[in-house]
Amino acid sequence: MDEVFENWNKYILKEQFKDYVHSDMVKLFHYSRVRSADSLVLDPNRFVTNRNSYSKNEYNASTFPRVFFYLDKEKTERNIASGTLFTAEVPASDIYDIRVDVEDLLKKSKKATGQVVPDIHKVLKALAGKDKATPGYEEHFVPIRDSSSKIYKGIHYAISHGSIPVVAWFEHIEVYKELPEGERGEV
């Protein structure tokens, strides 16, 4: 069954994360209601305290703080992609591609929690280096990554039945207003 899901996922979204990597960098796209600023610092904790209705499904999957980005400004959710477009460029190595899941974290999270579905919350915490035992329940804690594992700043996956590639970012990040082609000072 896992093989069927993997093949279906590849069929729906033909692009792979590596298709968005240029010179080891990835451009992220974020829409905001803020119109007057040339740059913003986005705070992942805002997702926890001030999420909008569009983030409800994401919040139900995990309350772990994160900021959402699109990987392709042509593949977005219509109801969200109507604000001011801001961008950031980040190292591709800071983003874990859960669609490939080279560390098999989805499977490990099921085993660690005794669930039949992956524990996305545990996966996000583990990638960010914040998957720790709850005080008083240390004997029940099962890590899914070694404490010496690389810490990631974000995770790549797809939404809308796999048709929209996104990145969830775990740290504060500065983004810059995307200027129209004619305003970039290009020669």
C-alpha positions in Angstrom: 0.0 0.0 0.0 2.8 2.4 0.8 4.2 1.9 -2.7 0.9 2.7 -4.3 0.7 6.0 -2.2 4.3 6.9 -3.2 3.6 6.3 -6.9 0.4 8.3 -6.7 2.1 11.1 -5.0 4.8 11.3 -7.7 2.1 11.1 -10.4 0.1 14.1 -9.0 3.0 16.4 -8.5 5.5 15.8 -11.3 7.9 18.4 -10.0 10.3 17.5 -7.3 11.9 19.7 -4.7 15.2 19.6 -6.6 13.4 21.3 -9.5 13.1 24.4 -7.3 16.7 24.5 -6.3 19.0 26.9 -8.2 22.6 27.3 -7.1 21.8 25.5 -3.9 19.2 28.1 -3.0 15.3 27.9 -3.0 13.0 30.9 -3.5 10.0 30.9 -1.2 6.8 32.9 -1.9 4.5 34.2 0.9 1.4 36.3 0.6 0.5 38.9 3.2 -2.2 41.5 3.8 0.5 44.0 4.6 0.9 46.3 1.6 3.1 49.2 2.6 6.2 47.4 3.9 9.2 46.6 1.7 10.2 43.7 4.0 8.7 41.8 6.9 10.0 39.4 9.6 7.6 36.5 9.8 7.2 34.8 13.2 6.3 31.1 13.3 4.6 31.6 16.6 2.0 33.8 14.9 0.6 30.6 13.3 -0.2 29.3 16.8 -1.9 32.4 18.1 -3.3 34.2 15.1 -3.9 31.6 12.4 -6.5 32.3 9.7 -9.3 30.0 8.6 -7.1 28.6 5.8 -4.6 27.3 8.3 -7.2 25.2 10.2 -6.3 21.9 8.6 -2.6 22.6 9.1 -3.2 23.4 12.8 -5.2 20.2 13.2 -2.3 18.2 11.9 0.2 19.9 14.2 0.3 23.0 16.5 4.1 23.2 15.9 4.9 26.9 15.1 5.7 27.5 11.4 5.3 30.0 8.5 3.9 28.8 5.2 5.4 29.4 1.8 4.7 28.4 -1.8 7.5 27.1 -4.0 5.8 28.2 -7.2 3.8 31.4 -7.4 1.8 29.9 -10.3 0.7 27.0 -8.0 -1.1 28.5 -5.1 -4.5 28.5 -3.3 -6.6 31.2 -5.0 -8.2 32.4 -1.7 -4.7 33.0 -0.1 -2.7 34.3 -3.1 -4.4 37.6 -3.3 -2.3 39.7 -1.0 1.1 41.3 -1.4 3.7 38.8 -2.6 6.9 38.6 -0.5 9.9 36.3 -1.2 12.9 34.9 0.6 15.8 32.8 -0.7 17.1 30.1 1.6 19.7 27.3 1.3 18.1 24.1 0.0 20.0 22.1 2.6 17.9 23.8 5.4 14.7 22.2 4.0 13.8 18.5 4.6 11.9 17.0 1.7 9.2 14.8 3.4 8.0 13.7 0.0 11.2 11.7 -0.4 11.7 11.2 3.4 15.2 9.8 3.2 15.2 9.3 7.0 11.9 7.4 6.9 10.5 9.7 9.6 6.9 9.2 8.7 7.2 5.4 9.4 9.4 6.0 12.5 6.8 8.4 13.9 4.1 5.8 13.6 6.2 3.2 15.4 7.3 5.6 18.1 3.8 6.7 19.0 2.0 3.4 18.3 -0.3 5.0 15.8 -1.4 3.7 12.4 -0.9 7.2 10.8 2.2 9.3 10.8 2.5 11.7 13.7 3.3 14.9 11.8 3.7 16.9 15.0 6.5 14.6 16.2 8.1 14.7 12.7 8.2 18.6 12.7 9.6 18.7 16.2 12.2 16.1 15.4 13.4 18.0 12.3 13.6 21.3 14.2 15.6 19.5 17.0 12.8 20.1 19.5 11.4 16.6 20.0 12.0 16.2 23.8 10.4 14.0 26.5 7.6 15.6 28.5 8.8 16.0 32.1 7.5 13.0 34.1 7.0 10.9 31.0 10.6 10.3 30.0 10.3 6.5 30.1 7.6 6.7 27.4 9.5 9.0 25.1 10.8 7.4 21.8 12.9 9.6 19.6 12.8 9.3 15.9 16.1 11.0 15.2 19.5 10.9 17.0 20.3 14.0 19.1 23.2 14.6 16.8 21.1 14.7 13.6 21.0 17.8 11.4 18.6 20.5 12.4 16.3 21.7 9.6 14.7 25.1 9.4 11.8 23.9 7.2 10.0 21.0 5.5 8.8 20.6 2.0 5.5 18.8 1.1 2.5 19.3 -1.1 -1.1 20.3 -0.4 -4.4 20.2 -2.3 -4.1 16.6 -3.2 -0.5 17.0 -4.0 -0.9 19.7 -6.6 0.7 22.7 -4.7 4.3 22.4 -3.5 4.9 24.2 -0.2 7.5 24.8 2.5 6.7 25.2 6.2 9.5 27.2 7.9 10.2 26.8 11.6 12.2 30.0 12.4 11.8 33.7 12.1 12.5 34.7 8.5 12.8 38.1 6.7 10.9 38.3 3.4 11.0 41.1 0.8 8.3 42.5 -1.3 8.3 41.0 -4.8 8.7 43.9 -7.3 7.1 43.8 -10.8 9.5 42.9 -13.6 9.9 46.6 -14.7 10.8 47.8 -11.2 13.7 45.5 -10.5 16.4 47.8 -12.0 17.3 45.2 -14.6 19.2 46.2 -17.6 
